[in-house]
Amino acid sequence: MKRLPLLCSFVLFVLLCASVTYWLLQWMAPSTRTLQVVAPAEPALPELSAATQLFGGASTEATSTPLQLSGIIYSRTPGERVAIISSDAKPARALGMNAEVAPGIIIKQINQRSVIISEQTSQREIQLPVPATSQQTATPTAPEPAKTSPPR
């Protein structure tokens, strides 16, 4: 019985240390961030034309996409050349070598006045449009001399 107060003091001291430790951990812990769960996207269904071609049928869609070459940024280094191409009435985009213009259409070569593209099994060349020349060509004329009055 003599040691009961000493034992109670020890148990109370351990409880005090546990309580202080708990509250220090609560105050010092970084705030938790809320996680936003993104719903998984539904897988895209394969196109029926792909299945038709797989089983030997003829594709119903056109084999060539209408492309328009608007301009070329030409560089001596082939990897730095850029072609400005628009397809299917979409805005023009600047694309480099081996870039995909539309699904299945890849730029193979960029020349000074044309671009060679690869479509599935064939290649075709798209020329830059020839700028429209105006009927009135400006001819350089000599400037008229300035009229000055003689000094008095």
Secondary structure, DSSP 4 states (H G I P E B T S, - for coil): -TTHHHHHHHHHHHHHHHHHHHHHHHHHSPPPPPPPPPPPPPPPPPPHHHHHHHTTPPP-S-SS--EEEEEEE--SSGGG-EEEEEETTPPPEEE-TT-EEETTEEEEEE-SSEEEEEETTEEEEEEPPPPPPPSSPPPP-PPPPPP-PPP-
